[in-house]
Amino acid sequence: MYRLKRDSVIYEMSKNNEPVLYINPGDKIIVETEDCFGHKITSEDQRLGEDFDFSKVNPATGPIYIRNAKPGDSVVIEIKRIELDTHGVVELYPGFGLLGDNIYESRTKVLRIESNHAIFDTMQLDLKPMIGVIGVAPLQGAVPCGIPGAHGGNLDTVEITVGSVVKLPVFVDGALLALGDVHALMGQGEICGTGVETRALIEIEVTLDANYHINEPIVETSEAIYFLSSNENLDLAIKNATKYAVSHISEKRKLSFEEAYMLSSIVCDLQISQVVNPLKTVKMKVPKSVL
């Protein structure tokens, strides 16, 4: 099994990044990830300020070159394990998040992570580890790791967790997979701009599907398939995620688009992944029971 240390990171996803590991489809990898602030905030006396380099947020370990991955394929990443560090941080910063205009100075809260809980003051909160950043190189340009898109990136989707499968479209040879920004716990929407940000160790298995072309990321759990879409315009993201889901139901159930649309309206759930990144991410949940 391969192992990538957290000192091999990128801050933007691009086809110009040099791979730090070459793997074959079917290989398993242990990936050490850095927290979103590069471990520069470890106590409540430290906080974000004007001296912080915001171009260095959300470092992603990689990129990983997947042999035989070609544009039009899908990379399939099964998440086997997430092991968390012993603490995580939650950060407030003026202008961050939905209510950032009500925040006038930055603040850091450090939470211990122990016995399957994150400790918030006297509250023991059940851990729900998830991967915030997972993506491949886009076709053109470089996308900072703090931004989501068709390539994946900063999706901040709580279903990207142990036991789930993430499917990403391939835009360049080798795909150039990278991941990071693990949260010990995060609510849907990530409304203040952070979850419980922590270092982690992730075990994944990577395969390819050359016969399954997708436009944007898909996350599959034991119970449902989530069709994701990210866009600066939230309404357009909602429309795209809905169209992906309806089209999938139409194909799988051999229904007309109109019938699949009606079925989707009564069994599928439109949900928000995050609304605090430069592009908003939504998801349409399709229960496997209807497929």
PyMOL commands that set and color helices and strands:
alter all, ss='L'
color gray80, all
select helices_A, chain A and resi 54-56+100-102+234-253+257-267+288-290
alter helices_A, ss='H'
color red, helices_A
select strands_A, chain A and resi 2-4+9-10+12-14+21-23+28-33+60-66+74-84+87-92+107-114+117-120+123-126+130-135+142-144+148-149+152-154+165-169+175-183+200-209+218-220+224-231+269-274+280-287
alter strands_A, ss='S'
color yellow, strands_A
deselect
rebuild
show_as cartoon
